[in-house]
Amino acid sequence: METAIRVLDIILKVFLVMSFYKFVYMIIGFCRKAKTFSVTEKKHRYAIVICARNEEKVIGNLLDSIAGQDYPKDKLHVFVIADNCTDETAAIARAKGATVYERHDLSKARKGYALGFGFDRIKEDYGIENFEGYLFFDADNLLRPDYVTEMNKAFDTGELDVITGYRNTKNFDTNCISAAYGIHFYRSSLTYHRPRQLLNSATHLAGTGYLVKAEILKDGWRWYCLTEDTQLTLYLVAHGYKIGYCEAAEFFDEQPVGFGTVIKQRMRWFKGRLYAFFAYAHQEIAGMFKKKTQKWACFDMLFYAFPYGLVTTVISLAVTALSVALAVQAGTVMDSYGPLATLKSMGMDLLSFWLMTVFTGTVVVIRERKHIHCTTKKLVLYVLLFPWFDFIEIPLAIFSLFMHVTWKKIKHVDTTRIEQLVPVKTDVPQTVIMKDKAS
């Protein structure tokens, strides 16, 4: 047992060393500004693809924010995939000028399947390469007026195959749940997207707010797992595509406000990421040793998708169990693992976790403060409460391993408009780009 404990302890130390680069990422993300892209006269033609299921309360505001873009309207075409809708989502989208494709198939209730259906229709009606790139959004999103312009600057460099923007939160100050999600995504910008961009490495996609060049989608949409964004990320990096980051392209996302939604969503995130990891791990490992691939990016994405928290927790529990067994044999179990000693140890572990997470959250909100729509008093409270968001990860991960996790719709009700979040031009007509074919 002593040998097993030593081996497991070495494995934990190896994982710790392997994850040290994330601390370096955080320092870079905090101290450095993101790269900006030069102004370009070239205006590329983009399709905007929106998946929506019963989103009548929010989709109109997204389409208005698209109509308010300072980008040439004849270079944008909006497609809305109304997926199993029973409300007025499709009618609202049509009224605002979008091309609408309605899908009715409850047996395949996932965003990936809706995208697959939509791209089959786009290919048939327009041709995939009729557009140079595809911008993806969820129906609850809002776009800063210069979002497409900023993405176009990055796209026009010709160096990036896929680009993700800066994800902000439109309902940050609703409660500690929406705030925790907001801090989580700000943390992703600081500890992942920004440092990766500055180090000229690929980053990851997170569900919405990204641009994919048409060439990648020429055969349609082919990513259907519970987290199609992680699946697409691992596919792209393994096949040598560069995923870039454009921080100036800011969009807003509605975050959950109920704990039940948190549980369902986080379990789906874990199960989907786990599937993607096992599906692409061998390709990422192979990419680390190929000359023409992004070696570091392959390692980074492999470790990003790896269930690090779950694995290290299981190993730590195994070490504890073996240590208890040794103490029982030696007759010292009550000295080292009695009720009082156990409670003290657990208390110190929880305190350390809370302090570390609060420290990280503090660093994040200080660096990203200009993006956060919340009073300082409430922000301090939300940072102090933020550790719950990370604490539930492992229990939910364990539960998800033994449960059948399915995609479930998240209800969106926040009707905030883009002009309530950022300055916009008031003379822009609120109608989306006119479609050139009947929907």
TISETI-297972 format. One record per residue (C-alpha): residue number from 1; x negated, z negated, y. Coordinates in steps of 0.05 Angstrom, whole numbers, plus 5000, padded with zeros to 4 digits. Last residue first. Example, Ala and Ser with C-alpha at 12.3 -4.5 7.8 and 13.67 -1.06 7.14 Angstrom:
<atoms>
  pos    px    pz    py
    2  4727  4857  4979
    1  4754  4844  4910
</atoms>
This chain:
<atoms>
  pos    px    pz    py
  439  5758  5925  5631
  438  5764  5991  5668
  437  5698  6023  5684
  436  5658  6023  5748
  435  5667  5949  5762
  434  5666  5927  5834
  433  5615  5874  5850
  432  5648  5806  5858
  431  5695  5787  5914
  430  5687  5733  5966
  429  5668  5775  6026
  428  5604  5749  6059
  427  5614  5729  6131
  426  5604  5654  6120
  425  5531  5659  6101
  424  5510  5601  6057
  423  5477  5534  6069
  422  5469  5494  6004
  421  5510  5445  5964
  420  5581  5447  5993
  419  5573  5522  6005
  418  5563  5531  5930
  417  5632  5505  5914
  416  5647  5440  5877
  415  5706  5448  5830
  414  5681  5399  5776
  413  5729  5406  5717
  412  5688  5432  5660
  411  5709  5414  5589
  410  5654  5421  5538
  409  5674  5465  5480
  408  5651  5445  5411
  407  5598  5478  5368
  406  5594  5448  5299
  405  5554  5392  5267
  404  5567  5377  5194
  403  5538  5307  5188
  402  5481  5276  5150
  401  5423  5301  5192
  400  5466  5292  5255
  399  5468  5217  5245
  398  5392  5213  5245
  397  5386  5254  5308
  396  5440  5213  5341
  395  5402  5148  5326
  394  5337  5180  5351
  393  5363  5208  5417
  392  5403  5147  5438
  391  5344  5115  5473
  390  5327  5177  5514
  389  5392  5176  5554
  388  5396  5100  5554
  387  5329  5099  5592
  386  5363  5127  5655
  385  5397  5062  5676
  384  5341  5041  5724
  383  5337  5113  5749
  382  5413  5115  5761
  381  5410  5051  5801
  380  5354  5076  5846
  379  5393  5141  5856
  378  5455  5104  5876
  377  5418  5069  5933
  376  5381  5132  5953
  375  5446  5170  5962
  374  5456  5231  5919
  373  5448  5307  5921
  372  5380  5315  5889
  371  5338  5377  5905
  370  5296  5345  5960
  369  5281  5286  5914
  368  5246  5328  5860
  367  5178  5293  5864
  366  5205  5224  5876
  365  5261  5235  5825
  364  5211  5254  5771
  363  5161  5199  5783
  362  5217  5148  5782
  361  5245  5176  5717
  360  5177  5172  5684
  359  5168  5100  5706
  358  5239  5083  5684
  357  5223  5114  5616
  356  5158  5074  5608
  355  5189  5009  5631
  354  5249  5017  5584
  353  5206  5035  5524
  352  5159  4977  5537
  351  5218  4929  5544
  350  5249  4955  5480
  349  5184  4947  5441
  348  5173  4877  5470
  347  5243  4856  5450
  346  5235  4885  5380
  345  5170  4845  5371
  344  5202  4781  5396
  343  5263  4790  5352
  342  5218  4802  5291
  341  5175  4741  5306
  340  5236  4697  5314
  339  5271  4722  5251
  338  5208  4718  5208
  337  5162  4778  5201
  336  5091  4753  5213
  335  5095  4680  5194
  334  5155  4687  5150
  333  5122  4742  5110
  332  5059  4703  5096
  331  5065  4696  5020
  330  5012  4749  5007
  329  5059  4791  4966
  328  5114  4783  5017
  327  5064  4802  5072
  326  5046  4865  5035
  325  5119  4884  5029
  324  5129  4870  5103
  323  5071  4916  5119
  322  5100  4971  5075
  321  5167  4966  5111
  320  5133  4966  5179
  319  5091  5027  5163
  318  5153  5063  5136
  317  5191  5046  5200
  316  5134  5075  5241
  315  5134  5138  5199
  314  5209  5147  5208
  313  5203  5136  5283
  312  5145  5186  5288
  311  5186  5239  5251
  310  5250  5228  5292
  309  5214  5228  5359
  308  5172  5290  5343
  307  5228  5334  5317
  306  5185  5397  5328
  305  5217  5445  5378
  304  5168  5430  5435
  303  5110  5423  5385
  302  5121  5494  5361
  301  5133  5517  5432
  300  5066  5488  5455
  299  5028  5515  5395
  298  5056  5585  5405
  297  5044  5580  5480
  296  4971  5561  5468
  295  4959  5622  5424
  294  4998  5672  5467
  293  4993  5731  5419
  292  4945  5789  5415
  291  4888  5755  5379
  290  4929  5721  5325
  289  4913  5650  5303
  288  4965  5610  5341
  287  5015  5665  5327
  286  5014  5648  5253
  285  5034  5577  5269
  284  5090  5602  5315
  283  5114  5650  5261
  282  5113  5595  5207
  281  5152  5548  5253
  280  5206  5601  5266
  279  5265  5584  5221
  278  5245  5512  5210
  277  5242  5499  5285
  276  5305  5539  5300
  275  5344  5497  5250
  274  5317  5432  5280
  273  5333  5457  5350
  272  5405  5470  5329
  271  5413  5403  5296
  270  5383  5366  5355
  269  5422  5402  5409
  268  5486  5397  5369
  267  5477  5322  5362
  266  5464  5317  5437
  265  5527  5356  5454
  264  5574  5316  5409
  263  5546  5248  5431
  262  5544  5266  5505
  261  5616  5292  5503
  260  5639  5225  5476
  259  5600  5190  5531
  258  5639  5224  5586
  257  5611  5254  5651
  256  5579  5317  5624
  255  5536  5359  5671
  254  5557  5417  5716
  253  5500  5465  5730
  252  5470  5489  5796
  251  5424  5548  5807
  250  5357  5555  5842
  249  5312  5616  5840
  248  5253  5588  5881
  247  5226  5555  5818
  246  5215  5621  5782
  245  5189  5608  5712
  244  5161  5657  5662
  243  5175  5672  5589
  242  5122  5722  5564
  241  5138  5761  5501
  240  5087  5759  5444
  239  5132  5760  5384
  238  5125  5686  5369
  237  5139  5670  5442
  236  5203  5710  5443
  235  5230  5685  5376
  234  5216  5613  5393
  233  5253  5619  5459
  232  5311  5657  5429
  231  5322  5603  5377
  230  5317  5549  5430
  229  5369  5585  5473
  228  5414  5600  5414
  227  5424  5526  5403
  226  5477  5522  5349
  225  5448  5585  5317
  224  5469  5657  5334
  223  5411  5696  5361
  222  5415  5772  5351
  221  5444  5800  5416
  220  5442  5875  5420
  219  5391  5925  5393
  218  5364  5941  5462
  217  5364  5868  5481
  216  5288  5858  5487
  215  5282  5924  5525
  214  5335  5902  5575
  213  5291  5849  5607
  212  5318  5778  5601
  211  5336  5735  5661
  210  5353  5661  5658
  209  5402  5611  5687
  208  5433  5584  5623
  207  5420  5551  5557
  206  5353  5520  5567
  205  5297  5571  5559
  204  5225  5552  5545
  203  5159  5563  5581
  202  5102  5613  5571
  201  5032  5598  5596
  200  4998  5619  5661
  199  4973  5548  5673
  198  5013  5544  5738
  197  5075  5569  5701
  196  5065  5519  5645
  195  5057  5464  5695
  194  5122  5482  5731
  193  5166  5493  5670
  192  5146  5434  5627
  191  5135  5365  5658
  190  5165  5376  5728
  189  5220  5425  5712
  188  5238  5390  5647
  187  5240  5324  5684
  186  5289  5354  5734
  185  5331  5372  5673
  184  5330  5301  5645
  183  5342  5271  5714
  182  5405  5313  5720
  181  5428  5293  5650
  180  5418  5221  5669
  179  5457  5231  5734
  178  5516  5262  5697
  177  5518  5200  5652
  176  5505  5148  5706
  175  5565  5172  5746
  174  5590  5227  5792
  173  5525  5229  5833
  172  5493  5288  5797
  171  5555  5334  5800
  170  5522  5400  5821
  169  5459  5391  5780
  168  5397  5434  5791
  167  5364  5482  5743
  166  5306  5521  5773
  165  5304  5592  5745
  164  5283  5622  5679
  163  5247  5688  5671
  162  5239  5734  5611
  161  5192  5793  5601
  160  5143  5772  5656
  159  5082  5809  5682
  158  5119  5868  5713
  157  5112  5836  5781
  156  5182  5862  5796
  155  5214  5808  5753
  154  5186  5751  5795
  153  5211  5782  5860
  152  5277  5800  5827
  151  5287  5727  5808
  150  5280  5708  5881
  149  5330  5760  5904
  148  5378  5741  5848
  147  5378  5668  5870
  146  5380  5680  5945
  145  5451  5655  5955
  144  5441  5594  5910
  143  5480  5605  5847
  142  5535  5562  5818
  141  5545  5547  5744
  140  5608  5524  5708
  139  5620  5591  5675
  138  5553  5591  5640
  137  5501  5641  5663
  136  5456  5696  5636
  135  5421  5749  5677
  134  5407  5815  5641
  133  5352  5863  5661
  132  5338  5936  5675
  131  5410  5958  5667
  130  5433  6024  5638
  129  5386  6004  5582
  128  5441  5968  5544
  127  5487  6029  5545
  126  5550  6028  5587
  125  5613  6025  5545
  124  5585  6020  5474
  123  5524  5979  5490
  122  5565  5934  5535
  121  5616  5924  5480
  120  5564  5906  5427
  119  5532  5862  5480
  118  5596  5823  5489
  117  5608  5812  5415
  116  5538  5786  5404
  115  5544  5742  5466
  114  5608  5712  5438
  113  5574  5700  5371
  112  5516  5665  5406
  111  5563  5621  5447
  110  5594  5594  5384
  109  5663  5593  5354
  108  5658  5641  5296
  107  5722  5628  5256
  106  5759  5622  5322
  105  5757  5698  5333
  104  5792  5725  5394
  103  5745  5760  5443
  102  5764  5787  5512
  101  5715  5831  5549
  100  5721  5827  5624
   99  5687  5871  5675
   98  5685  5830  5739
   97  5721  5848  5803
   96  5747  5781  5828
   95  5817  5794  5800
   94  5786  5811  5733
   93  5751  5743  5730
   92  5814  5706  5749
   91  5855  5743  5696
   90  5803  5729  5642
   89  5800  5655  5656
   88  5876  5646  5663
   87  5885  5602  5601
   86  5885  5613  5526
   85  5813  5638  5521
   84  5782  5654  5453
   83  5718  5677  5487
   82  5727  5711  5554
   81  5661  5748  5559
   80  5652  5761  5633
   79  5608  5819  5655
   78  5584  5825  5727
   77  5547  5886  5752
   76  5493  5880  5804
   75  5451  5934  5839
   74  5509  5961  5879
   73  5518  5893  5910
   72  5449  5894  5942
   71  5422  5823  5940
   70  5439  5768  5990
   69  5483  5736  5938
   68  5552  5713  5962
   67  5589  5753  5909
   66  5551  5714  5856
   65  5572  5649  5889
   64  5644  5674  5889
   63  5638  5690  5815
   62  5614  5619  5802
   61  5671  5590  5843
   60  5722  5631  5805
   59  5694  5609  5739
   58  5707  5535  5752
   57  5779  5515  5740
   56  5797  5576  5697
   55  5743  5560  5646
   54  5782  5566  5582
   53  5723  5594  5543
   52  5672  5630  5585
   51  5608  5668  5571
   50  5578  5700  5633
   49  5532  5761  5634
   48  5503  5787  5699
   47  5477  5858  5692
   46  5418  5876  5735
   45  5391  5937  5772
   44  5323  5928  5804
   43  5312  5926  5879
   42  5242  5948  5897
   41  5223  5927  5967
   40  5184  5867  5942
   39  5169  5799  5972
   38  5113  5763  5936
   37  5125  5710  5884
   36  5116  5635  5890
   35  5076  5591  5843
   34  5101  5520  5835
   33  5071  5466  5877
   32  5020  5419  5847
   31  5014  5343  5842
   30  5076  5325  5802
   29  5077  5384  5754
   28  5001  5379  5743
   27  5005  5305  5728
   26  5065  5315  5682
   25  5030  5372  5644
   24  4970  5327  5633
   23  5017  5275  5602
   22  5046  5330  5559
   21  4976  5348  5536
   20  4972  5280  5503
   19  5022  5302  5450
   18  4970  5323  5399
   17  4933  5257  5409
   16  4995  5217  5396
   15  5012  5259  5335
   14  4942  5247  5308
   13  4950  5172  5321
   12  5015  5171  5282
   11  4982  5208  5224
   10  4925  5158  5224
    9  4974  5101  5219
    8  5009  5135  5161
    7  4943  5141  5124
    6  4924  5069  5139
    5  4991  5044  5115
    4  4987  5085  5052
    3  4917  5057  5037
    2  4943  4986  5047
    1  5000  5000  5000
</atoms>
